[in-house]
Amino acid sequence: MSTRRGRQHGHTAGHLPNFSYRIIEIMHDNRLLPYFREPYKLLEAAGLKQGQHVLDVGCGPGYFTIPAARLVGTKGVVYAVDVHPRAIERVQEKIAAEEITNVTPMLANAAETGLPDNSIDLAFLFGLRYIAGGLEGLLTELHRVLKPGGNLSFEKTRGSTEKMIAEVERAGFRYTQTKGRILVFERVE
């Protein structure tokens, strides 16, 4: 898979600087984090279910990837996408250690996944403050790969919720609900 290169927010859009990524990895691999940010609770709020094909956008070191794989079960698939090579390596290490077979790590820009049209039941973005290539390109790609009626779930971080809802709706999604910190949208034609 290819990655798009460019400058954005003081770093190369195709790669998070190694130091910044290392901080994320240390935080996500901290055994105490689930006490403050329980992954199964957030993923269930996002709408993950058995048998789904799911896209983990900006998977990082796989904090949500492994729980997502367990939630979708052996008949489901999780595509873990990140632009940072170390993130994909870390996900590969985790799925090997846990003997998980339903995760496909992808070193790619999520705005250019290469996945087939209408192949994903649900896509989720948790904790991303900056998106390589910008939100508009990502939303276009997610609209393409999500099945009609498929869900897109965002974890609320900063900024105006109303502004985010309006931007996502302009890209062909309909806001359906908020569950805790998770905003859920449905793909429409």
ABEGO torsion letter per residue (X at the ends): XBBBBEBBGGBBAABBBAAAAAAAAAAAABAAAAAABBAAAAAAAAGBBBGBBBBBBGAEAGAAAAAAAAAAEAABBBBBBBABAAAAAAAAAAAAAAGBAABBBBBBBAABAGBBBGABABBBBBGBABBBGEAAAAAAAAAAABBBGBBBBBBBBBEBAAAAAAAAAAAGBBBABBBEABBBBBBBX
